[in-house]
């Protein structure tokens, strides 16, 4: 029997939402930047990494641990 870790799942969901929100917020700020392409490339990479880590956390949380 495996026990799910709901803390990991909740933190993963929050991180996914935050990474999307930061990306969309920076999308609005990009036209004001000196180099919008580089800004969005960097923000996209960071958001992608955070989103990937969050998805792994959700997966491990739903898999759970043996009891």
PQR file of N, CA, C, O and H, with PARSE charges and radii, in Angstrom:
ATOM      1  N   UNK A   1       0.847  -1.175   0.000 -0.4000 1.5000
ATOM      2  CA  UNK A   1       0.000   0.000   0.000 -0.0000 2.0000
ATOM      3  C   UNK A   1       0.890   1.235   0.000  0.5500 1.7000
ATOM      4  O   UNK A   1       1.859   1.323   0.754 -0.5500 1.4000
ATOM      5  N   UNK A   2       0.548   2.172  -0.847 -0.4000 1.5000
ATOM      6  CA  UNK A   2       1.317   3.417  -0.917 -0.0000 2.0000
ATOM      7  C   UNK A   2       0.505   4.553  -0.325  0.5500 1.7000
ATOM      8  O   UNK A   2      -0.714   4.621  -0.483 -0.5500 1.4000
ATOM      9  H   UNK A   2      -0.239   2.101  -1.459  0.4000 1.0000
ATOM     10  N   UNK A   3       1.208   5.442   0.359 -0.4000 1.5000
ATOM     11  CA  UNK A   3       0.555   6.596   0.971 -0.0000 2.0000
ATOM     12  C   UNK A   3       0.954   7.843   0.185  0.5500 1.7000
ATOM     13  O   UNK A   3       2.142   8.129   0.035 -0.5500 1.4000
ATOM     14  H   UNK A   3       2.199   5.387   0.487  0.4000 1.0000
ATOM     15  N   UNK A   4      -0.018   8.571  -0.308 -0.4000 1.5000
ATOM     16  CA  UNK A   4       0.254   9.765  -1.112 -0.0000 2.0000
ATOM     17  C   UNK A   4       0.756  10.897  -0.217  0.5500 1.7000
ATOM     18  O   UNK A   4       0.342  11.035   0.935 -0.5500 1.4000
ATOM     19  H   UNK A   4      -0.983   8.338  -0.186  0.4000 1.0000
ATOM     20  N   UNK A   5       1.649  11.694  -0.771 -0.4000 1.5000
ATOM     21  CA  UNK A   5       2.173  12.843  -0.051 -0.0000 2.0000
ATOM     22  C   UNK A   5       1.482  14.104  -0.589  0.5500 1.7000
ATOM     23  O   UNK A   5       1.914  14.680  -1.588 -0.5500 1.4000
ATOM     24  H   UNK A   5       1.985  11.582  -1.706  0.4000 1.0000
ATOM     25  N   UNK A   6       0.429  14.514   0.072 -0.4000 1.5000
ATOM     26  CA  UNK A   6      -0.356  15.642  -0.419 -0.0000 2.0000
ATOM     27  C   UNK A   6       0.395  16.959  -0.307  0.5500 1.7000
ATOM     28  O   UNK A   6       0.089  17.907  -1.031 -0.5500 1.4000
ATOM     29  H   UNK A   6       0.078  14.046   0.883  0.4000 1.0000
ATOM     30  N   UNK A   7       1.365  17.032   0.581 -0.4000 1.5000
ATOM     31  CA  UNK A   7       2.165  18.265   0.684 -0.0000 2.0000
ATOM     32  C   UNK A   7       2.933  18.512  -0.604  0.5500 1.7000
ATOM     33  O   UNK A   7       2.976  19.637  -1.102 -0.5500 1.4000
ATOM     34  H   UNK A   7       1.614  16.261   1.169  0.4000 1.0000
ATOM     35  N   UNK A   8       3.543  17.456  -1.146 -0.4000 1.5000
ATOM     36  CA  UNK A   8       4.284  17.601  -2.407 -0.0000 2.0000
ATOM     37  C   UNK A   8       3.354  17.978  -3.547  0.5500 1.7000
ATOM     38  O   UNK A   8       3.706  18.798  -4.395 -0.5500 1.4000
ATOM     39  H   UNK A   8       3.509  16.542  -0.741  0.4000 1.0000
ATOM     40  N   UNK A   9       2.179  17.389  -3.571 -0.4000 1.5000
ATOM     41  CA  UNK A   9       1.231  17.686  -4.647 -0.0000 2.0000
ATOM     42  C   UNK A   9       0.790  19.144  -4.568  0.5500 1.7000
ATOM     43  O   UNK A   9       0.738  19.828  -5.590 -0.5500 1.4000
ATOM     44  H   UNK A   9       1.893  16.723  -2.883  0.4000 1.0000
ATOM     45  N   UNK A  10       0.476  19.620  -3.382 -0.4000 1.5000
ATOM     46  CA  UNK A  10       0.011  21.002  -3.219 -0.0000 2.0000
ATOM     47  C   UNK A  10       1.119  21.991  -3.576  0.5500 1.7000
ATOM     48  O   UNK A  10       0.870  22.978  -4.268 -0.5500 1.4000
ATOM     49  H   UNK A  10       0.518  19.064  -2.552  0.4000 1.0000
ATOM     50  N   UNK A  11       2.338  21.733  -3.110 -0.4000 1.5000
ATOM     51  CA  UNK A  11       3.458  22.626  -3.434 -0.0000 2.0000
ATOM     52  C   UNK A  11       3.728  22.611  -4.933  0.5500 1.7000
ATOM     53  O   UNK A  11       4.035  23.651  -5.515 -0.5500 1.4000
ATOM     54  H   UNK A  11       2.541  20.931  -2.548  0.4000 1.0000
ATOM     55  N   UNK A  12       3.619  21.450  -5.562 -0.4000 1.5000
ATOM     56  CA  UNK A  12       3.808  21.365  -7.008 -0.0000 2.0000
ATOM     57  C   UNK A  12       2.780  22.174  -7.772  0.5500 1.7000
ATOM     58  O   UNK A  12       3.122  22.872  -8.726 -0.5500 1.4000
ATOM     59  H   UNK A  12       3.371  20.605  -5.089  0.4000 1.0000
ATOM     60  N   UNK A  13       1.533  22.088  -7.365 -0.4000 1.5000
ATOM     61  CA  UNK A  13       0.476  22.853  -8.034 -0.0000 2.0000
ATOM     62  C   UNK A  13       0.704  24.357  -7.849  0.5500 1.7000
ATOM     63  O   UNK A  13       0.531  25.135  -8.788 -0.5500 1.4000
ATOM     64  H   UNK A  13       1.255  21.521  -6.590  0.4000 1.0000
ATOM     65  N   UNK A  14       1.085  24.756  -6.653 -0.4000 1.5000
ATOM     66  CA  UNK A  14       1.352  26.179  -6.392 -0.0000 2.0000
ATOM     67  C   UNK A  14       2.521  26.665  -7.243  0.5500 1.7000
ATOM     68  O   UNK A  14       2.471  27.771  -7.781 -0.5500 1.4000
ATOM     69  H   UNK A  14       1.225  24.125  -5.891  0.4000 1.0000
ATOM     70  N   UNK A  15       3.571  25.857  -7.373 -0.4000 1.5000
ATOM     71  CA  UNK A  15       4.711  26.260  -8.193 -0.0000 2.0000
ATOM     72  C   UNK A  15       4.340  26.373  -9.666  0.5500 1.7000
ATOM     73  O   UNK A  15       4.820  27.278 -10.350 -0.5500 1.4000
ATOM     74  H   UNK A  15       3.612  24.959  -6.936  0.4000 1.0000
ATOM     75  N   UNK A  16       3.497  25.478 -10.170 -0.4000 1.5000
ATOM     76  CA  UNK A  16       3.055  25.577 -11.560 -0.0000 2.0000
ATOM     77  C   UNK A  16       2.286  26.874 -11.771  0.5500 1.7000
ATOM     78  O   UNK A  16       2.508  27.579 -12.756 -0.5500 1.4000
ATOM     79  H   UNK A  16       3.107  24.744  -9.615  0.4000 1.0000
ATOM     80  N   UNK A  17       1.384  27.187 -10.848 -0.4000 1.5000
ATOM     81  CA  UNK A  17       0.606  28.417 -10.980 -0.0000 2.0000
ATOM     82  C   UNK A  17       1.492  29.662 -10.896  0.5500 1.7000
ATOM     83  O   UNK A  17       1.297  30.619 -11.645 -0.5500 1.4000
ATOM     84  H   UNK A  17       1.204  26.614 -10.048  0.4000 1.0000
ATOM     85  N   UNK A  18       2.468  29.644  -9.979 -0.4000 1.5000
ATOM     86  CA  UNK A  18       3.363  30.795  -9.845 -0.0000 2.0000
ATOM     87  C   UNK A  18       4.251  30.977 -11.075  0.5500 1.7000
ATOM     88  O   UNK A  18       4.486  32.104 -11.509 -0.5500 1.4000
ATOM     89  H   UNK A  18       2.626  28.867  -9.371  0.4000 1.0000
ATOM     90  N   UNK A  19       4.740  29.880 -11.631 -0.4000 1.5000
ATOM     91  CA  UNK A  19       5.604  30.016 -12.806 -0.0000 2.0000
ATOM     92  C   UNK A  19       4.816  30.572 -13.988  0.5500 1.7000
ATOM     93  O   UNK A  19       5.335  31.386 -14.752 -0.5500 1.4000
ATOM     94  H   UNK A  19       4.549  28.964 -11.278  0.4000 1.0000
ATOM     95  N   UNK A  20       3.559  30.136 -14.144 -0.4000 1.5000
ATOM     96  CA  UNK A  20       2.726  30.693 -15.218 -0.0000 2.0000
ATOM     97  C   UNK A  20       2.423  32.168 -14.983  0.5500 1.7000
ATOM     98  O   UNK A  20       2.443  32.970 -15.917 -0.5500 1.4000
ATOM     99  H   UNK A  20       3.138  29.475 -13.523  0.4000 1.0000
ATOM    100  N   UNK A  21       2.144  32.518 -13.744 -0.4000 1.5000
ATOM    101  CA  UNK A  21       1.821  33.909 -13.425 -0.0000 2.0000
ATOM    102  C   UNK A  21       3.032  34.827 -13.660  0.5500 1.7000
ATOM    103  O   UNK A  21       2.884  35.930 -14.186 -0.5500 1.4000
ATOM    104  H   UNK A  21       2.128  31.868 -12.985  0.4000 1.0000
ATOM    105  N   UNK A  22       4.219  34.368 -13.270 -0.4000 1.5000
ATOM    106  CA  UNK A  22       5.428  35.177 -13.485 -0.0000 2.0000
ATOM    107  C   UNK A  22       5.681  35.349 -14.976  0.5500 1.7000
ATOM    108  O   UNK A  22       6.027  36.440 -15.428 -0.5500 1.4000
ATOM    109  H   UNK A  22       4.339  33.472 -12.843  0.4000 1.0000
ATOM    110  N   UNK A  23       5.508  34.269 -15.742 -0.4000 1.5000
ATOM    111  CA  UNK A  23       5.714  34.378 -17.189 -0.0000 2.0000
ATOM    112  C   UNK A  23       4.752  35.381 -17.804  0.5500 1.7000
ATOM    113  O   UNK A  23       5.165  36.217 -18.608 -0.5500 1.4000
ATOM    114  H   UNK A  23       5.227  33.383 -15.374  0.4000 1.0000
ATOM    115  N   UNK A  24       3.479  35.314 -17.442 -0.4000 1.5000
ATOM    116  CA  UNK A  24       2.495  36.238 -18.010 -0.0000 2.0000
ATOM    117  C   UNK A  24       2.733  37.678 -17.546  0.5500 1.7000
ATOM    118  O   UNK A  24       2.513  38.622 -18.304 -0.5500 1.4000
ATOM    119  H   UNK A  24       3.143  34.636 -16.789  0.4000 1.0000
ATOM    120  N   UNK A  25       3.183  37.842 -16.296 -0.4000 1.5000
ATOM    121  CA  UNK A  25       3.493  39.183 -15.795 -0.0000 2.0000
ATOM    122  C   UNK A  25       4.668  39.787 -16.560  0.5500 1.7000
ATOM    123  O   UNK A  25       4.648  40.963 -16.923 -0.5500 1.4000
ATOM    124  H   UNK A  25       3.361  37.075 -15.679  0.4000 1.0000
ATOM    125  N   UNK A  26       5.690  38.968 -16.798 -0.4000 1.5000
ATOM    126  CA  UNK A  26       6.855  39.476 -17.528 -0.0000 2.0000
ATOM    127  C   UNK A  26       6.531  39.704 -19.001  0.5500 1.7000
ATOM    128  O   UNK A  26       7.168  40.530 -19.656 -0.5500 1.4000
ATOM    129  H   UNK A  26       5.706  38.013 -16.503  0.4000 1.0000
ATOM    130  N   UNK A  27       5.548  38.979 -19.523 -0.4000 1.5000
ATOM    131  CA  UNK A  27       5.121  39.194 -20.902 -0.0000 2.0000
ATOM    132  C   UNK A  27       4.567  40.607 -21.076  0.5500 1.7000
ATOM    133  O   UNK A  27       4.749  41.224 -22.125 -0.5500 1.4000
ATOM    134  H   UNK A  27       5.031  38.308 -18.992  0.4000 1.0000
ATOM    135  N   UNK A  28       3.893  41.116 -20.048 -0.4000 1.5000
ATOM    136  CA  UNK A  28       3.384  42.482 -20.095 -0.0000 2.0000
ATOM    137  C   UNK A  28       4.494  43.509 -19.956  0.5500 1.7000
ATOM    138  O   UNK A  28       4.382  44.618 -20.479 -0.5500 1.4000
ATOM    139  H   UNK A  28       3.744  40.614 -19.196  0.4000 1.0000
ATOM    140  N   UNK A  29       5.578  43.148 -19.249 -0.4000 1.5000
ATOM    141  CA  UNK A  29       6.679  44.086 -19.033 -0.0000 2.0000
ATOM    142  C   UNK A  29       7.713  44.068 -20.150  0.5500 1.7000
ATOM    143  O   UNK A  29       8.556  44.963 -20.211 -0.5500 1.4000
ATOM    144  H   UNK A  29       5.669  42.247 -18.825  0.4000 1.0000
ATOM    145  N   UNK A  30       7.677  43.083 -21.030 -0.4000 1.5000
ATOM    146  CA  UNK A  30       8.701  42.932 -22.064 -0.0000 2.0000
ATOM    147  C   UNK A  30       8.806  44.136 -23.010  0.5500 1.7000
ATOM    148  O   UNK A  30       9.923  44.521 -23.355 -0.5500 1.4000
ATOM    149  H   UNK A  30       6.992  42.356 -20.981  0.4000 1.0000
ATOM    150  N   UNK A  31       7.705  44.742 -23.442 -0.4000 1.5000
ATOM    151  CA  UNK A  31       7.856  45.889 -24.351 -0.0000 2.0000
ATOM    152  C   UNK A  31       8.610  47.067 -23.740  0.5500 1.7000
ATOM    153  O   UNK A  31       9.154  47.895 -24.470 -0.5500 1.4000
ATOM    154  H   UNK A  31       6.797  44.429 -23.162  0.4000 1.0000
ATOM    155  N   UNK A  32       8.649  47.152 -22.427 -0.4000 1.5000
ATOM    156  CA  UNK A  32       9.343  48.264 -21.767 -0.0000 2.0000
ATOM    157  C   UNK A  32      10.832  47.988 -21.586  0.5500 1.7000
ATOM    158  O   UNK A  32      11.579  48.873 -21.170 -0.5500 1.4000
ATOM    159  H   UNK A  32       8.207  46.480 -21.833  0.4000 1.0000
ATOM    160  N   UNK A  33      11.267  46.775 -21.895 -0.4000 1.5000
ATOM    161  CA  UNK A  33      12.656  46.380 -21.687 -0.0000 2.0000
ATOM    162  C   UNK A  33      13.538  46.859 -22.840  0.5500 1.7000
ATOM    163  O   UNK A  33      13.055  47.114 -23.943 -0.5500 1.4000
ATOM    164  H   UNK A  33      10.660  46.056 -22.233  0.4000 1.0000
ATOM    165  N   UNK A  34      14.834  46.976 -22.566 -0.4000 1.5000
ATOM    166  CA  UNK A  34      15.783  47.338 -23.613 -0.0000 2.0000
ATOM    167  C   UNK A  34      15.960  46.207 -24.617  0.5500 1.7000
ATOM    168  O   UNK A  34      16.131  46.458 -25.810 -0.5500 1.4000
ATOM    169  H   UNK A  34      15.226  46.768 -21.670  0.4000 1.0000
ATOM    170  N   UNK A  35      15.922  44.972 -24.147 -0.4000 1.5000
ATOM    171  CA  UNK A  35      16.075  43.805 -25.013 -0.0000 2.0000
ATOM    172  C   UNK A  35      14.985  42.788 -24.664  0.5500 1.7000
ATOM    173  O   UNK A  35      15.219  41.866 -23.882 -0.5500 1.4000
ATOM    174  H   UNK A  35      15.783  44.768 -23.178  0.4000 1.0000
ATOM    175  N   UNK A  36      13.798  42.959 -25.245 -0.4000 1.5000
ATOM    176  CA  UNK A  36      12.681  42.098 -24.862 -0.0000 2.0000
ATOM    177  C   UNK A  36      12.877  40.627 -25.223  0.5500 1.7000
ATOM    178  O   UNK A  36      12.387  39.751 -24.511 -0.5500 1.4000
ATOM    179  H   UNK A  36      13.608  43.707 -25.880  0.4000 1.0000
ATOM    180  N   UNK A  37      13.580  40.344 -26.307 -0.4000 1.5000
ATOM    181  CA  UNK A  37      13.772  38.948 -26.713 -0.0000 2.0000
ATOM    182  C   UNK A  37      14.614  38.193 -25.686  0.5500 1.7000
ATOM    183  O   UNK A  37      14.290  37.064 -25.318 -0.5500 1.4000
ATOM    184  H   UNK A  37      13.979  41.056 -26.885  0.4000 1.0000
ATOM    185  N   UNK A  38      15.685  38.815 -25.231 -0.4000 1.5000
ATOM    186  CA  UNK A  38      16.542  38.167 -24.234 -0.0000 2.0000
ATOM    187  C   UNK A  38      15.812  38.039 -22.898  0.5500 1.7000
ATOM    188  O   UNK A  38      15.943  37.030 -22.205 -0.5500 1.4000
ATOM    189  H   UNK A  38      15.948  39.732 -25.529  0.4000 1.0000
ATOM    190  N   UNK A  39      15.057  39.052 -22.552 -0.4000 1.5000
ATOM    191  CA  UNK A  39      14.281  38.999 -21.304 -0.0000 2.0000
ATOM    192  C   UNK A  39      13.306  37.833 -21.327  0.5500 1.7000
ATOM    193  O   UNK A  39      13.234  37.065 -20.368 -0.5500 1.4000
ATOM    194  H   UNK A  39      14.951  39.871 -23.115  0.4000 1.0000
ATOM    195  N   UNK A  40      12.558  37.695 -22.412 -0.4000 1.5000
ATOM    196  CA  UNK A  40      11.566  36.628 -22.481 -0.0000 2.0000
ATOM    197  C   UNK A  40      12.216  35.260 -22.612  0.5500 1.7000
ATOM    198  O   UNK A  40      11.655  34.269 -22.144 -0.5500 1.4000
ATOM    199  H   UNK A  40      12.616  38.320 -23.191  0.4000 1.0000
ATOM    200  N   UNK A  41      13.385  35.181 -23.237 -0.4000 1.5000
ATOM    201  CA  UNK A  41      14.100  33.912 -23.321 -0.0000 2.0000
ATOM    202  C   UNK A  41      14.513  33.454 -21.926  0.5500 1.7000
ATOM    203  O   UNK A  41      14.355  32.286 -21.572 -0.5500 1.4000
ATOM    204  H   UNK A  41      13.841  35.986 -23.618  0.4000 1.0000
ATOM    205  N   UNK A  42      15.042  34.382 -21.144 -0.4000 1.5000
ATOM    206  CA  UNK A  42      15.470  34.049 -19.783 -0.0000 2.0000
ATOM    207  C   UNK A  42      14.279  33.695 -18.900  0.5500 1.7000
ATOM    208  O   UNK A  42      14.314  32.707 -18.166 -0.5500 1.4000
ATOM    209  H   UNK A  42      15.171  35.331 -21.431  0.4000 1.0000
ATOM    210  N   UNK A  43      13.231  34.501 -18.974 -0.4000 1.5000
ATOM    211  CA  UNK A  43      12.036  34.235 -18.164 -0.0000 2.0000
ATOM    212  C   UNK A  43      11.399  32.911 -18.570  0.5500 1.7000
ATOM    213  O   UNK A  43      10.928  32.170 -17.708 -0.5500 1.4000
ATOM    214  H   UNK A  43      13.202  35.303 -19.570  0.4000 1.0000
ATOM    215  N   UNK A  44      11.376  32.603 -19.844 -0.4000 1.5000
ATOM    216  CA  UNK A  44      10.820  31.342 -20.316 -0.0000 2.0000
ATOM    217  C   UNK A  44      11.606  30.142 -19.823  0.5500 1.7000
ATOM    218  O   UNK A  44      11.028  29.126 -19.437 -0.5500 1.4000
ATOM    219  H   UNK A  44      11.760  33.205 -20.544  0.4000 1.0000
ATOM    220  N   UNK A  45      12.931  30.261 -19.838 -0.4000 1.5000
ATOM    221  CA  UNK A  45      13.757  29.160 -19.338 -0.0000 2.0000
ATOM    222  C   UNK A  45      13.530  28.937 -17.850  0.5500 1.7000
ATOM    223  O   UNK A  45      13.380  27.799 -17.406 -0.5500 1.4000
ATOM    224  H   UNK A  45      13.401  31.087 -20.152  0.4000 1.0000
ATOM    225  N   UNK A  46      13.504  30.008 -17.088 -0.4000 1.5000
ATOM    226  CA  UNK A  46      13.299  29.876 -15.648 -0.0000 2.0000
ATOM    227  C   UNK A  46      11.908  29.321 -15.351  0.5500 1.7000
ATOM    228  O   UNK A  46      11.759  28.446 -14.497 -0.5500 1.4000
ATOM    229  H   UNK A  46      13.626  30.933 -17.450  0.4000 1.0000
ATOM    230  N   UNK A  47      10.902  29.817 -16.043 -0.4000 1.5000
ATOM    231  CA  UNK A  47       9.540  29.312 -15.835 -0.0000 2.0000
ATOM    232  C   UNK A  47       9.435  27.842 -16.225  0.5500 1.7000
ATOM    233  O   UNK A  47       8.739  27.071 -15.565 -0.5500 1.4000
ATOM    234  H   UNK A  47      11.023  30.527 -16.737  0.4000 1.0000
ATOM    235  N   UNK A  48      10.119  27.456 -17.286 -0.4000 1.5000
ATOM    236  CA  UNK A  48      10.103  26.062 -17.706 -0.0000 2.0000
ATOM    237  C   UNK A  48      10.758  25.140 -16.692  0.5500 1.7000
ATOM    238  O   UNK A  48      10.255  24.050 -16.419 -0.5500 1.4000
ATOM    239  H   UNK A  48      10.685  28.082 -17.822  0.4000 1.0000
ATOM    240  N   UNK A  49      11.881  25.576 -16.135 -0.4000 1.5000
ATOM    241  CA  UNK A  49      12.564  24.767 -15.132 -0.0000 2.0000
ATOM    242  C   UNK A  49      11.708  24.632 -13.877  0.5500 1.7000
ATOM    243  O   UNK A  49      11.571  23.539 -13.328 -0.5500 1.4000
ATOM    244  H   UNK A  49      12.290  26.462 -16.358  0.4000 1.0000
ATOM    245  N   UNK A  50      11.136  25.737 -13.426 -0.4000 1.5000
ATOM    246  CA  UNK A  50      10.282  25.690 -12.232 -0.0000 2.0000
ATOM    247  C   UNK A  50       9.048  24.821 -12.494  0.5500 1.7000
ATOM    248  O   UNK A  50       8.641  24.044 -11.630 -0.5500 1.4000
ATOM    249  H   UNK A  50      11.247  26.626 -13.872  0.4000 1.0000
ATOM    250  N   UNK A  51       8.461  24.948 -13.670 -0.4000 1.5000
ATOM    251  CA  UNK A  51       7.310  24.121 -14.013 -0.0000 2.0000
ATOM    252  C   UNK A  51       7.668  22.645 -14.086  0.5500 1.7000
ATOM    253  O   UNK A  51       6.885  21.797 -13.657 -0.5500 1.4000
ATOM    254  H   UNK A  51       8.792  25.579 -14.372  0.4000 1.0000
ATOM    255  N   UNK A  52       8.839  22.329 -14.622 -0.4000 1.5000
ATOM    256  CA  UNK A  52       9.284  20.939 -14.686 -0.0000 2.0000
ATOM    257  C   UNK A  52       9.512  20.343 -13.308  0.5500 1.7000
ATOM    258  O   UNK A  52       9.110  19.213 -13.033 -0.5500 1.4000
ATOM    259  H   UNK A  52       9.475  23.018 -14.970  0.4000 1.0000
ATOM    260  N   UNK A  53      10.162  21.113 -12.443 -0.4000 1.5000
ATOM    261  CA  UNK A  53      10.375  20.652 -11.064 -0.0000 2.0000
ATOM    262  C   UNK A  53       9.032  20.441 -10.372  0.5500 1.7000
ATOM    263  O   UNK A  53       8.854  19.482  -9.620 -0.5500 1.4000
ATOM    264  H   UNK A  53      10.489  22.032 -12.665  0.4000 1.0000
ATOM    265  N   UNK A  54       8.099  21.337 -10.630 -0.4000 1.5000
ATOM    266  CA  UNK A  54       6.775  21.216 -10.010 -0.0000 2.0000
ATOM    267  C   UNK A  54       6.053  19.961 -10.491  0.5500 1.7000
ATOM    268  O   UNK A  54       5.407  19.280  -9.695 -0.5500 1.4000
ATOM    269  H   UNK A  54       8.243  22.116 -11.240  0.4000 1.0000
ATOM    270  N   UNK A  55       6.152  19.647 -11.780 -0.4000 1.5000
ATOM    271  CA  UNK A  55       5.497  18.440 -12.289 -0.0000 2.0000
ATOM    272  C   UNK A  55       6.115  17.174 -11.699  0.5500 1.7000
ATOM    273  O   UNK A  55       5.405  16.208 -11.422 -0.5500 1.4000
ATOM    274  H   UNK A  55       6.676  20.201 -12.427  0.4000 1.0000
ATOM    275  N   UNK A  56       7.426  17.174 -11.509 -0.4000 1.5000
ATOM    276  CA  UNK A  56       8.080  16.028 -10.871 -0.0000 2.0000
ATOM    277  C   UNK A  56       7.623  15.906  -9.419  0.5500 1.7000
ATOM    278  O   UNK A  56       7.395  14.799  -8.931 -0.5500 1.4000
ATOM    279  H   UNK A  56       8.003  17.959 -11.734  0.4000 1.0000
ATOM    280  N   UNK A  57       7.489  17.033  -8.728 -0.4000 1.5000
ATOM    281  CA  UNK A  57       7.008  16.990  -7.351 -0.0000 2.0000
ATOM    282  C   UNK A  57       5.589  16.425  -7.286  0.5500 1.7000
ATOM    283  O   UNK A  57       5.273  15.637  -6.395 -0.5500 1.4000
ATOM    284  H   UNK A  57       7.674  17.933  -9.124  0.4000 1.0000
ATOM    285  N   UNK A  58       4.738  16.825  -8.228 -0.4000 1.5000
ATOM    286  CA  UNK A  58       3.370  16.302  -8.262 -0.0000 2.0000
ATOM    287  C   UNK A  58       3.390  14.797  -8.513  0.5500 1.7000
ATOM    288  O   UNK A  58       2.663  14.045  -7.865 -0.5500 1.4000
ATOM    289  H   UNK A  58       4.995  17.465  -8.953  0.4000 1.0000
ATOM    290  N   UNK A  59       4.222  14.363  -9.452 -0.4000 1.5000
ATOM    291  CA  UNK A  59       4.285  12.936  -9.763 -0.0000 2.0000
ATOM    292  C   UNK A  59       4.755  12.124  -8.555  0.5500 1.7000
ATOM    293  O   UNK A  59       4.153  11.103  -8.223 -0.5500 1.4000
ATOM    294  H   UNK A  59       4.813  14.974  -9.979  0.4000 1.0000
ATOM    295  N   UNK A  60       5.823  12.573  -7.899 -0.4000 1.5000
ATOM    296  CA  UNK A  60       6.320  11.860  -6.722 -0.0000 2.0000
ATOM    297  C   UNK A  60       5.306  11.903  -5.583  0.5500 1.7000
ATOM    298  O   UNK A  60       5.176  10.936  -4.832 -0.5500 1.4000
ATOM    299  H   UNK A  60       6.312  13.402  -8.169  0.4000 1.0000
ATOM    300  N   UNK A  61       4.597  13.003  -5.450 -0.4000 1.5000
ATOM    301  CA  UNK A  61       3.593  13.101  -4.402 -0.0000 2.0000
ATOM    302  C   UNK A  61       2.434  12.151  -4.630  0.5500 1.7000
ATOM    303  O   UNK A  61       1.901  11.573  -3.683 -0.5500 1.4000
ATOM    304  H   UNK A  61       4.702  13.789  -6.060  0.4000 1.0000
ATOM    305  N   UNK A  62       2.033  11.986  -5.915 -0.4000 1.5000
ATOM    306  CA  UNK A  62       0.932  11.079  -6.206 -0.0000 2.0000
ATOM    307  C   UNK A  62       1.362   9.616  -6.148  0.5500 1.7000
ATOM    308  O   UNK A  62       0.556   8.747  -5.815 -0.5500 1.4000
ATOM    309  H   UNK A  62       2.465  12.456  -6.685  0.4000 1.0000
ATOM    310  N   UNK A  63       2.627   9.336  -6.469 -0.4000 1.5000
ATOM    311  CA  UNK A  63       3.121   7.971  -6.336 -0.0000 2.0000
ATOM    312  C   UNK A  63       3.178   7.553  -4.883  0.5500 1.7000
ATOM    313  O   UNK A  63       2.821   6.430  -4.526 -0.5500 1.4000
ATOM    314  H   UNK A  63       3.281  10.042  -6.740  0.4000 1.0000
ATOM    315  N   UNK A  64       3.627   8.467  -4.058 -0.4000 1.5000
ATOM    316  CA  UNK A  64       3.665   8.213  -2.616 -0.0000 2.0000
ATOM    317  C   UNK A  64       4.820   7.341  -2.201  0.5500 1.7000
ATOM    318  O   UNK A  64       5.733   7.070  -2.980 -0.5500 1.4000
ATOM    319  H   UNK A  64       3.916   9.379  -4.348  0.4000 1.0000
ATOM    320  N   UNK A  65       4.764   6.904  -0.947 -0.4000 1.5000
ATOM    321  CA  UNK A  65       5.821   6.076  -0.392 -0.0000 2.0000
ATOM    322  C   UNK A  65       5.206   4.820   0.213  0.5500 1.7000
ATOM    323  O   UNK A  65       4.046   4.801   0.625 -0.5500 1.4000
ATOM    324  H   UNK A  65       4.022   7.125  -0.314  0.4000 1.0000
ATOM    325  N   UNK A  66       6.014   3.790   0.252 -0.4000 1.5000
ATOM    326  CA  UNK A  66       5.527   2.533   0.826 -0.0000 2.0000
ATOM    327  C   UNK A  66       5.339   2.679   2.324  0.5500 1.7000
ATOM    328  O   UNK A  66       6.116   3.353   3.001 -0.5500 1.4000
ATOM    329  H   UNK A  66       6.956   3.806  -0.083  0.4000 1.0000
ATOM    330  N   UNK A  67       4.312   2.046   2.825 -0.4000 1.5000
ATOM    331  CA  UNK A  67       4.073   2.094   4.268 -0.0000 2.0000
ATOM    332  C   UNK A  67       4.341   0.756   4.907  0.5500 1.7000
ATOM    333  O   UNK A  67       4.192   0.611   6.120 -0.5500 1.4000
ATOM    334  H   UNK A  67       3.680   1.499   2.275  0.4000 1.0000
TER
END
